[in-house]
Amino acid sequence: MGARDKGRYVEVALNIPVFREFTYSIPEELQGRLALGSQVTVWFHGRRTKGFVVRFLEHTDVPKERIRGILAFDPHLPPLPPRLLLFAKRLAETYACSWGAALEAALPGSLKRKNVRTVQGVDLVMTQDEALELSEELEEKREKQARILRHLLELCPPVPLRTLLQRCGVSKSPVDTLVRQGVLKMVRLPLEDEFLEQSKREVAPRHELSEAQERAVDKVLASVACGENRTFLLHGVTGSGKTEVYLRILEEVREKGRGAIILVPEISLTPQTCGRFLSRFPDVAVLHSSLTDATRARQWLRVARGDARIVVGARSALFAPVKDLGLIVVDEEHESSFKQQQVPRYHAREMAVLRGELENAVVVLGSATPSLESWQRAQDGFYELVELPKRVGGGRMPRVLVEDMRREKPYKGRPPVISKRLEILMSERLRVREQVLLFLNRRGYSPVLFCNLCGETLQCPNCEVSMTWHSARGRLVCHYCMREMRHPDVCPTCKASRPVTLGAGTERVEDWVRRRFPEAVVARMDSDTMARREMYEKVLGAFRERQIDILIGTQMIAKGLDFPDVTLVGVVAADVGLFQPDFRASERTFQLLAQVAGRAGRGEKEGLVLFQTMNPASPAIEKASRMDYRGFVEEERTHRRMLFYPPFSRLVRIIVESLDAQEGRKRIDALTGELRALQPSEDFDVLGPAVAPLARIRNRYRFHSLVKCRTQESFVEIRRRLAPFEAKKTRKLRFLIDVDPVSML
C-alpha cells in the first residue's frame, strides 16, 4: 500500500496535456483514508475528472480561495505502488507527456465502474436478410451505417460493442442512430473468461537443458542470486529454447518470493505464452487489450492484491502493479508493436529496462533478430550478451531457397501469385501429410485497383492512399479511415474501362490455394478473419491438432508459434515493405523474413523455406536466406553510423496534422525554424520540414520534421522544448511529438 496521507492538501496528476500537478484539499471525511497512488475524483475546468494522488502537503502557496476539495475516491481500488508512481513520472519525462497521462495508462479504465459482470453488445432487431438489404440501400447516403450492418453480419450478432466499433473504425454515433431507427438494439452480453481455459491446453514440459541454455540460465541467475539489476540480451536462433530459459530463470525468481512480468508483442501469442507459464506456475495473470474490460479489471486486481505474481501480456502489462518485481522478460524485443502510438507514446522495451532499474530487477530481452539499438548496447557493454546459437533437441535450421519472380512465366498477362516451384513443394508436403505456412504481410484480395487505360489507382477520398479490394466483402476498404466503397463499373477518372486488381493480399492467396488444392483444409489468419478474440485460439488450436493443412497469414503467424509438423514455409512476397520511406525498412524486412523462416523444421523433420521476391540481390533478403544476422547487422550498422541514425542517435519526430494544408505547413515551418535557431553546435540535426509520406489521413494534412540528437543532453533539451506543443491541439490543428519513433510514415 502507498504511504497514508500526512497533510491537509494533495497534489493530483491529471490526464491532460499540461506538465504540472494541481493542488486540492482533503475533506474531513477523507482524512487518513488516502494514500500515494490513490485515484480520486476532482473538479477541473468545469467538469468532474479523475486523477492520482502523487504528493501530500501540510502547507501550500496556492491561495485558499482557489483550492477545491477532493470530490470522492474509491476505497476498494488499491493505490498504485510508490515505485510505479516513480516509473510513470520517469516515463512521462522521457516521452514528453504529463505524469497523469502516464499514470492513466497504468490503470484499466474499467476499474472506474463497479461490479461489471457483463459487457455492452449490439444485436439485430430485424432478420439478417433484411439487414443485408438495408445495408445496400444505405450504401450511398449513410456509408458508416451500412458499414456497421455489414460488419455486424460478418461477426455473427450479438457482438460486443467495442469489437464492432474497432472493426468498423467509427464512433458510437451511427450505432445510436440505427438503435433509434429500430434497426439495432443494445444488449448486455455475458462475460467470457475462457481465454485461460484455452491457454491451459498449452504445456511446457520440463526437459534437460542444452549446454548453451545452461550457460544462459547460469549467467542470469548469478544476478538474480545477488539481487542486482542487470539487463541481458538473449540472442537465440529460432527454436533454440528461449522460452525454457525464461521459465528456468523464473523458477528461481519465484523461489525468492519475487514477481515477474512477461511481455509478448502480439495478442495472438498471449494464450500460447500464458499456457506455457501456467503449466509451471499457478499464479499467472493475463493483461492485454483484447480482453473484455471487466476481465482485464479482474486480472489487474488479482495482481494488485498479490493473488497473481506473474503477469503475461502485451506492452501495457509493463504497468502491472506486481509486488516485489524481480524479473522482466521482453520476448521478441525487436518488434515495433512494443511502441505505443497514442499518448503516452512509450516504447515498452526501453521502459522495461527503466522499470528494472527502479525495481532492482533483472531484465531479459530475447530475440532471434535483436534490434540494432539493443545489439549496439550489448556491444558497448550496457547489456550482457547471452547467445543460443543452435536449435534444441538436435533440430536443424531450415534450408532457404530464393525464387526470382522476374523469371516466372506470367499467368494471363500478370505475374503469378505462387511460383511453380512453391506449388510443387506444397503438393509434395500435402502428399505426406505435413503442414504448410504461407506468409504475406498484406491483407485483403488486392492492394490496388488500377485502370489499364489512364493509369490511375483508386484512392480513398479521405486519405491519400490506395484502397484495398476485399473480394469476400465485395468492397474497397481504406485501411486507415476504414471507409468502404463498391467496386466501380468504370474508372472514375477516364470513364473508359473497368479497373482491375493489381498485386496480392492474403485473401487472394487463400483463393488461389483453395482452387489449386481443393482437398486440403485451409485457414487464414489476418485482422479480417481474426476480428474476435476467440478466433485466434480456435484456429491455432486446430492447426496444432493437425486439423488444418495450410495456414495463410500476415505477421501474426510469423513469430512465436511452434508447430513441429510445419515443414514448408512459403513467403509469397519477401520484398513487401522493403522500399518504404523509412530508414528501418531493411532491418524490418530481415527480421520478419528470419522470424517467419524459423517456423519451419521445428520438429524432427527437415524444414524448407522459399522466399518469392523481385529483388533477390537485396542485402536484407540475401542475408535472411542465409540466416546471417551478424553479417546483416554489421552492414546495417555501417550505414546507420554514417548517417547518424539510431543506434548512433536518438530521434524526436514532430508531426503537424491540420484540416487546412496551408495552416499546417505554416505551423511546421515555424516550429522547425525555432529548433534550428537553437542549434549552437553539432549536438543535433534538424531534418525537414516536409510533407509526411502519408500526406493526408482522415482529411487531415500531415507534415513532419525530424530531430537527430547525438548527445543525451541535446535529446533532453529538444524533448523539453517540444513537450508543451501537444497541449496546443484544437479541432482543426494538432501537434504530435513522437520520441524514439519506430515509423516514419
Sequence and secondary structure as in RCSB ss.txt:
>XXXX:A:sequence
MGARDKGRYVEVALNIPVFREFTYSIPEELQGRLALGSQVTVWFHGRRTKGFVVRFLEHTDVPKERIRGILAFDP
HLPPLPPRLLLFAKRLAETYACSWGAALEAALPGSLKRKNVRTVQGVDLVMTQDEALELSEELEEKREKQARILR
HLLELCPPVPLRTLLQRCGVSKSPVDTLVRQGVLKMVRLPLEDEFLEQSKREVAPRHELSEAQERAVDKVLASVA
CGENRTFLLHGVTGSGKTEVYLRILEEVREKGRGAIILVPEISLTPQTCGRFLSRFPDVAVLHSSLTDATRARQW
LRVARGDARIVVGARSALFAPVKDLGLIVVDEEHESSFKQQQVPRYHAREMAVLRGELENAVVVLGSATPSLESW
QRAQDGFYELVELPKRVGGGRMPRVLVEDMRREKPYKGRPPVISKRLEILMSERLRVREQVLLFLNRRGYSPVLF
CNLCGETLQCPNCEVSMTWHSARGRLVCHYCMREMRHPDVCPTCKASRPVTLGAGTERVEDWVRRRFPEAVVARM
DSDTMARREMYEKVLGAFRERQIDILIGTQMIAKGLDFPDVTLVGVVAADVGLFQPDFRASERTFQLLAQVAGRA
GRGEKEGLVLFQTMNPASPAIEKASRMDYRGFVEEERTHRRMLFYPPFSRLVRIIVESLDAQEGRKRIDALTGEL
RALQPSEDFDVLGPAVAPLARIRNRYRFHSLVKCRTQESFVEIRRRLAPFEAKKTRKLRFLIDVDPVSML
>XXXX:A:secstr
   B  SSEEEEEESSS SS EEEE  GGGTTT BTT EEEEEETTEEEEEEEEEEES  SS GGG  B  EE T
TS    HHHHHHHHHHHHHTT  HHHHHHTTS GGGGSSS  EEEEEEESS HHHHHHHHHHHTTT HHHHHHHH
HHHHH SSEEHHHHHHHHT  SHHHHHHHHTTSEEEEEEE   HHHHHHTT         HHHHHHHHHHHHHHH
TT  EEEEEEE TTS HHHHHHHHHHHHHHTT EEEEE S GGGHHHHHHHHHTT S EEEE TTS HHHHHHHH
HHHHHTS  EEEESGGGGG   TTEEEEEEETTT GGGB SSSS  BHHHHHHHHHHHHT EEEEEESS  HHHH
HHHHTTSSEEEEE S GGG    EEEEEEGGGS  BTTB  SS HHHHHHHHHHHHTT EEEEE S  SSBSEEE
 TTT  B B SSSSSB EEETTTTEEE TTT  EE   SS TTTSSS  EEES  HHHHHHHHHHH TTS EEEE
STTT  SHHHHHHHHHHHHTT  SEEEESGGGSSS   TTEEEEEES TTTTTTSSSTTHHHHHHHHHHHHHTTS
S SSS  EEEEEES TT HHHHHHHTT HHHHHHHHHHHHHHHT TTSSEEEEEEEEESSHHHHHHHHHHHHHHH
HHH  SSSEEEEEEEEEEEEEETTEEEEEEEEEESSHHHHHHHHHHHGGGGGG  SSEEEEEEES S   
